[in-house]
């Protein structure tokens, strides 16, 4: 987010890391509801995304002004191809 300092986060395990990441993202979105967020694909961030969805639902965090961009995608695949990361995400 704009103006934020980089910080080191130490987590006990994947679940803890996912929870800390989700909480961080939720706090930034709450502070900047019109934020542009770049989301990575792959299995690593899926725990954080699942926890983030829980936080958004539980706290009724508004996401209608949030702009999400996908970091990864394959070039040249036809629409509907099962390898498209947008559909996977």
Helices and strands as residue ranges (DSSP letters): H 14-31, E 36-39, H 46-59, E 67-70, H 85-88
